[in-house]
Amino acid sequence: MASRTRPFAAHERMIAWRYLRARRAEGGVSVMTWISLVGVTLAVFALIATLAVRSGFRTEFVDTILGANAHVTIHAVPRLGPGGQEVRTIGDAESLAARIAAVPGVERAAPLVRGQVMATFEGRNAGIEVLGIAPDDLSAIRRIAEPVEAEGSIQDFPAGIAIGSGIARELGLGVGDRVRIISPEGARTPLGVSPRVSAYDVTYIFTAGRYDIDRTRAYLPLAEAQVFFNRDGVADEIEVIVADPDRVETLVPAILEAAGPGFFAWTWKDASGAFLQALTVEDNVMFVILSVLVLIASMNIISGLIMLVKNKGRDIGILRTMGLTEGAVLRVFFLVGASIGTAGTLLGVILGCAFAIWIDPIFSAVNWLAGGGVWDPSIRGLYRLPAQLRLQDVLSAVALSLFLSWVVTLFPARRAARMNPVEALRYE
């Protein structure tokens, strides 16, 4: 009759539960049970928290790239000008931008003028990058038009200059202040090249969410930038925004065909692909390392079960003589170990998800306890520690933890099942 009992029957679950909550004085291993439970919980928590932070960092980093930069940049192939100097500018840039914008999958194409200058205000100086762009095109850049924080109005951009909040902090600028910009590539005179100096009213201050952008970037109206950088009627590049940035490489041939000969393309993946690939490698390495941590935590379950089997040798012998099969004994001890692993996994998931959801107040508390300066945006690029809770990451952590904790449980459970009842009761 016992052989026809269905697996994991009520009496098997009852025995397993009794062993789980048994005290050490009763032959149980409650201390090892708690150690195993805490170990698995912390391991799963660390795995989910790490995966959430890595996913959040990658998502935020990519979003700032795509939201504040061109997805594709079209440059002219360098050529020799009339005076023998190298020329990289694009003539008839408006017509070229219109042809590129007509390519299916392209949302916007705009001429840009780009230059490196020195900005100065009340004795403070900073090296910045100035981009000349049409006001309508600037309003279409998501991270600039809809920034994390802003002062002034982007509608006032045609009347002055828009700067990043990092520049404003370094120079002590506010909306309405007049900043001077100095370009070493100025007018040519008999005495040499004279630096070009102009002053502009600050009409808009933006925080795009990336330290390197907010600290170095400023925008001028295209016509004003062409005059300042001596680019009359020409542009340095064409900024292209596409509908699907992840598949940008499939649009490059069509964009270059529309542009015609004499141009080449540089995509956002070309600019940031190495860094994103490094993030992917780091994600995989971190998952492997934390998987080993889960395995180590699961090993505590083996220790606890081996001690339990040793302490319950007499019980196993009695149960076998009463008709309990090897399979039933195996399932009893498997339930003991699997219950610890499953409970630890669930608690770890709860803690990991809570950490990802409330990461901002948690990190603020850590930063306050450490006296500030825990997160340096000048090094990491982003202003805060982001976290993105993805179902795929949670399921991966759960599957890994359950698999390891259940598999390691089989070895001591099998040892208990194969225990000879005669040997177990010989000295009792």
N, C-alpha and C positions, 0 to 999 in steps of 0.2 A: 504494500500500500504506500509506503514511504517513497518508493521509486516513482510512483505516479503523481506525487505531489507537485503542483506547479511551482516553477522557480520563484524565488523571492516571496514565498508565502508568508502569511501573517506571523507564524511562529518564528520564522527566520528573522523577520524584521524586529520582533519582540526581543529575541535574544541579542541581536546586534545593538539595539537601543539600550538594553540593560548593561552590556559591556561598555558602551560609550560613556554612560553616566556613573559607572562604578568607581568608587574611591580606591585609592591605593591600598588601604587597609583591607579592602574586599578583593584584592587581586587585580584591580584595574590600574590604569596608567593615566589618570586624569591630568597630571602635570604635563606629560608628553603630548596628550591630546590638545591641551591649550597651546603648547609651544608650536605644534604642527599647524593648528588653526591660525594663530597669529602670523606664522611664517608665510603661509600661502596667501593670507589676506594682504600682507605688506607687499609681497612679490607681485600679485595681480594689480594692486593699487599703483605700484611704481611703473608697471608696464603700461597701464592705461593712461596714467598721467603723462608719461614720457611721450607716448604716441600722440596724445592730444596736443601737447606743446609743439612737437615737431610738425604736426599737420597744420596747426594754427600759424606757426612761424612761416612755413612754406606758402600757405594761402595768402597771408598778409603781405609777404614779400612780393609774390607774383602780382597781387592786386595793385600794389603801389607802382610796380613796373608798368603794368598795362594801363593803369589809370592816369599816369602822369607823363608817359613817354610814347613815342611813336611805336607802332607795331612793326612797321617797315620804314626804313629811311632810304631814299633814293639819292645817290650822289653821282656827280659827273666824273667821268674818267679824267684824270689830270691830263692837261694838254698845254702846249707852249703858246703864250700870247704873242702879240706883235713885237713886244720888246724883248722876247726871249725868256720871259719869266713864266713860271708854272701857274696855270689858271685852273681853278677848281669850281668856279661859280657856274650857276645855271641861268642862261638867258631865256627869256620868254617863259618864266616859271609858272605864270598863271595858266597859260595854255597847256603846259605839261601836266600841271596838277589837275586840270579839267579832264584830260584824257585818262589819267590814272583813276580818277574818281568814277569814271564811267565803267570800269571793270567790275563785273559781277562779284560780289563779296566784299568790295571796298566800300566803307561807309564815308570816309572823308580823306581828302588829300589837300595839303596846304603848304605853300612855300614858307621857308624859314630862313632867317639870317642868324648866324651864331657867332659869338665872339667872347673872348676873355678880357675882362676889364678890372680896374681897381675902383672900388666904391669908397667914398670918403664922406664923413659927416662929423662936424665938430671935433676934428682932430683924430677920429677913429677911422681905421682903414680895414678893408676886407677884400680879398680877391673873389670875384663872382663871375658867373657865366650868364651873359645876356642873350636871350632869344628874341628875335624880332618876329612877330606873328600878327596876323590880322585879328581885330577884336572879336569877330564872329567865330573864328577858329579857336581862339583862347577859351571862349565860352563853351566850346564843345569838348574841352579836356576835362574829364570827370573829376579827377582829384584836385584840379585847380578851381573849377567852377563850383564844385560841391566839396569843399575841403573839410578836414576835421574841425578846424577853427579858422576864423577869418575876421579881419578888421577892414572896414571900408566896404565898397561895393565894386564888383567886377564890371558893373555898368559904367563906372568912371574911368576904366582902364585907358580909353583913348586920350584922356587928358593928362596922362602921366606915365608912371612906371609901376608895375606890380612886382613885389618882392616876396621871398620866402620869410617865414617867421624867424628862422635862424639868423638870417642876415639882419633883420630888424633888431633882434636881441643884441647881436654883437656890436652893431653901430649905434644902438639906442634910438632907433627910428620909430616914428609913429605916423599914422595917416595924416597927411597934410604937410609933413616935413619935406624939405627939399634936399635931395641927395645928389652929389656930384659923382659922375663916373668918368674915368680917365682911361683912354686907350692908347697904348704905345704906338699903334699903327695909325698915325695921324697924317697931316698934310706934309708933303714934301716941299722943302724950302732950300735955297742955296746953301744954308748952313746945316742941312740934314733933315731928318724926319722930326717934325714937331708933334708932340703928343696931342691928341684930340680930347678936349674937355667939354662936357655938357652937364647941365643940371636939370633935374626933373622932379616934379612933385610926386610924392608917394601917394597913390590913390587906392591901393589894394594890398593887403598883407595876408598871405595864405599859409596854411599848414597842411601840406599834402600827406603827411604821415610817415615820410622817410626823412631821416636826419640829413642825409647827403643832398637831397633835393632842396629841403627848406633852408639849408645852410649856404647853398651856392647859387641858387637859380633866381633869375629875375626876368621879367618880360617887358619888352617895349613894343609899341605899335609898329607894324612892319615898315611903313613908310619912314617913320622916325629912325628906326634901326638901319635902314638902307642909307639914310643920309649920314648917320653917325659913323658907321663902319665903311663908308665909301663904297657901297654896293648899289649904286644908282641903277634901278631897273633890273637887277639880278637878285638871285637868292643863292644861299649856300647849299641847301638841300630841300627835299620834299618830304614832309611828314605824312605818313599814310596810316590810317586807322582801318582795321578790317573787322568784319562781323564775328569771325571765329579765330581769335589769336592762337589757339592751340594747333590750328591747321594752317598757320600762316605760310609755311613752306610750299604748300600746294598752290598758293596764289602768286608766288614770286614770278614764275615764268610768264603768266598773263600780264602782270604789272610791268615787267621789263619789256614785253612785246609792245604794250601800249606806250611806254616811254620812248622806245626807239633805240637805235644804236648810240653808244657813247655814255651809257649809264650802268651803274651796278647797284645792287640792293644789299642792305644790312638789316637783318631782322632782330627782334628782341631776343630770340633764342640764340642768335650768334653772339650777342652782347652779354647775356646772362646764362647761357647754357652750361658753361663749366661750373658755375656756382650752384645751379640747380641740380646738376649731376652729382656734385659733391654732397648736397643735401640728401639725395636719394641713397647714395652709398652710406652716408651716416645713419639714415633711417634704418637701413637693413642691418648694419652693424649693431646699432642699439637694440634692435629687436632680438638679435641673436644673443647678445650679452644678457639682456633681461630674461630671455627664455632660459638661460642657464641658471639665473637667479630663481626662477620658478621651479626648475628641476631640483635645485638644492633645497628649497623649502619643502618640496614634495618628499625628499628623502627622510625628513623628520617623521613622516607618516610610516615609513618602513620601520624605523627604530621603535616607534610606539607600538606597532602591530607585532613586531618580533617579541617585545617584552610582554605584550598581552597574551600572545600564543603560549609563551613560556609559563606565565602565571596561571593560565586557564587550561593547562594540560589535563588536570583531573576532570574538569568540566567537559573537555572534548572527549575524553575516554568514556565518560558516563553517557554523553549524548550519542556516541557511536554505538554503544552497547544497547541503547534504547531504540536503535533503528535509524538514526540520522545518517544519511549517506555522505560520501565524500563531497559530492557536489553541494549538498546542503551546508556542510561545514565551510566549504570554500565561499559560498555566497554570504554566509553570516559574517565572516571576517572581511570579505570584500565590501559589504555594506558599511562596516565600521570605518574602514579607510576611505571609501568613496564619500561617505557622509562628511568626514572632516574636510576633504578636498573640495566638495561641492559647497559646503558652508563657507569655507575660506574664500572660494572664488566669488560667491555672491557678495560677501562683505567687501572684498576687494573692488568689485565692480561698483558698488555703492560709493565707496570712498573715492575711487578714481573719477567717477562721473561728477561727484560733488566738487572735487578739486577743479575739474575743467570748467564747471559751470560758475563757480565762485572764485575763479583764479584772481580776479582783480582785487577784491577785498583781502584775500589771503596774501597776495604779494605786497599789497600796501602795508599790511601788518608786519610782514617780514622786513620790508624796507624801513619801517618806523623803528622796529626793534634793533635793526642794524645801524641806525643813525643815518640812513639815506645813502645814496650812491651805489645801491646794489645793482641797478640796471643802468648801464652807460649807453645812451643812444648813439654817441659818436663812434662807438666800437661796433655795436650790433645793428645800427641802421634804423631800427624801429624804436618807438618811444615807450613801448610797454611789452610785457611778456604775453604773447597771444596764445590762445588754446582753442582748438576746434575739435569738438567731440563728434567723431564719425562712427556710425554703426559698424562699418567694416572693421575698424580698429578694436572696438569693444568685443565683437564676435570673435576676432582672431585671438584676443587675450583669453576669453572664456574657453574657446576650443582648446587652446594650448594648455591651460591650467587643468581643465577637466581630463584631457587626454593623459597628461603626465601623472596626475594624482591617482587616476584610476588604474593606469598601467602598473605603477610601482606597487599598488596595493595587491596585485595579483600574486606577487612572489611570496610574501609571508602568508597570504590566505591559502595558497596552494600547499605550503609547508604544513599549515594546520590541518588541511584536509587529508594529507597523506600520513598524519600521525597515527601510529599503531595504537589502538585502544588498550591492548594488553600491556604494552610498554608504558603507556601513560598512567595505568592504574597499578603497575607492579609495586611501587613503593608507597602507595596511598593506604 
